[in-house]
Amino acid sequence: MRKKTFSRFLQGAVSMVMVASMLAGCGGSAASTSSSNASAETATTAADNVAYKDTLIVGEYGDSDSLDPQKNVTHDKIERELYEGLLEIDPDTGEFKGCLAENWEHSDDYMTWTFHLRKGVKFASSGKEMTSADVVATFDRLLDKEHPGRYYQNVEFIDTVTAPDDYTVVMTLAHAFGAVEDTLTQACTFILNKDYIDQYGDDMGFDPATIDGTGPYKLVSWDVDEQVVMEANENWWRGEVGTKNLIVKIIPEASSRAMAIETGEVDIIDRPGVDDVSRLESTDGLVVFKKPGYGIHGFQYNCSEGHVTSDTKVRQAIMYAIDKETICQALYGSIGETATHGPVAPQYFGYVDLGVQPYDPEKAKELLAEAGYPNGLDLSVMTYNGYNKGVELAEAIKDNLGKVGINATIDSVDGATFNASLNGITPDQMSWDMFIMGYGGLGGLDCDGCLRRVFVTSSDGLNTNNYGWYSNARVDELLNGAIVEMDQEKRKEMYKEAQQILYLDDPVAVYFNLRSSIFVMTDKVEGFSMNATQRVEFEKIKVRA
């Protein structure tokens, strides 16, 4: 067996992570601070006699649809405070390192992986020690072919997971797989309590009584779309957390989040409104943190039968009709966000720079005529204000499309409707031709996590993962092939061709801005940091009273 301590699969992404960290630390464009001169990356250590609050309150733009990491489709910020996985990514180097697995090795052919678990790790709610039985039960549930969950496709490369003893897990692969370690950092592989799996089954993830992870916090209460209350896991294997209680308040409106931080209702807010950032940056007592993000805004096409957007030429026409660069500058330029140059962010292994999707209204009209719509067509567009400037973005699209004869009708929905539209429905249950979407990985830094799950043809006809029922045989071949190819240079070439098709040749979406991660906090916050996969480590934060 060969010990595996550094990922050769992330080498293309590590430099980007390190550059972002250097910019932030050197006062470059990766971080911004308010006039208080407090550091946005990390606060200076206060004197020992300073009093700290026992509760950290965070204003978040939207709630989770489930706190079961094998089902969650929204952001995973809360899950990452409750659960942990076998592996994680080092925030400084981008290397894989052990989390619940203290160390691991693989066979020479990469087909057998052995993980040695940490001893004495306790689940937060039950206090039970985590053992290999919990790991096996977690993967058995995730790999259940008779009852496949949302993320089955992410882990189908695994054949068996067995436990020769309480602290050893052996994973055998069904076929070669180029991103084993990356996948094991994703939220869907977080380790669950076997007893809770046996007792609650599919009911896990909604009632606090059904949730038990090994993370820094345990769930106390959850008022959906109102707030999530967590309390420190007193048995956390890493030690004490910075603040005993963590409350996440759900504040959908960006202006309301800004008011909450200005009035002291919360200590930190996520994703401030674009129009509020400049004012907050100049407000005494507040600190604004900015870092290049891993997410992209886009409007995805509904490619199912019966929609005009099932036609490649129509999708290309829409792409050519929209001035992405001008729109991004107008809506996001003030916070330094720019138009994306591909369907994934530059930090991911396999990324290729394809430039901004072209703007050519005359070409758009030609393609519409070729598709049989010389006089234009009608189009329905769904948007959601949980995305920064989501409504304004839809309105800008409508304006551009109108100039080439496409009449767009905008439907702005609430969070519940948005989540429901992406949660395993049939084509007849989605009426929109285009819908807003955020694109990014699931916690790892490999292109596979950004592309294969969401763009390979849906096998069951539902949009559980492939939200717009996109289907392209060559894309299927490339993405399914890239993940079983062990030659990393060949993988890059396959991802390059797949991105060219998805982005330009047979476009899956109109892509807009490469998003920044932006948080605002009071200058009483100490220890704020963001790791290599854009996770804020709330458990490290202290707030001066």
Secondary structure, DSSP 8 states (H G I E B T S, - for coil): -EE--S-TTSHHHHHHHHHHHHHHHTTSTT----TT---SS------TT--B-SEEEEEESS--S-S-TTT--S--TTHHHH---SEEE-TTT--EEESSEEEEEE-TTS-EEEEEE-TT-B-TTT--B--HHHHHHHHHHHT-TTS--TTHHHHTTEEEEEEEETTEEEEEESS--TTHHHHTTSGGG----HHHHHHHGGGTTTSGGG---SSSEEEEEEETTTEEEEEE-TT-TT---SSSEEEEEE--SHHHHHHHHHHTS-SEEES--HHHHHHHHTSTTEEEEEEEEEEEEEEEE--STTSGGGSHHHHHHHHHHS-HHHHHHHHHGGGT-EE-SSSS-TTSBT-----S----HHHHHHHHHHTT-TT-EEEEEEEETTSTTHHHHHHHHHHHHHTTTEEEEEEEE-HHHHHHTTSS--GGG---SEEEEEE--SSS-BHHHHHHHHHS--SSSS-SSSTT----HHHHHHHHHHTT---HHHHHHHHHHHHHIIIIIS-SEEEEEEEEEEEEEETTEE---B-TTS-B-GGG-EEB-
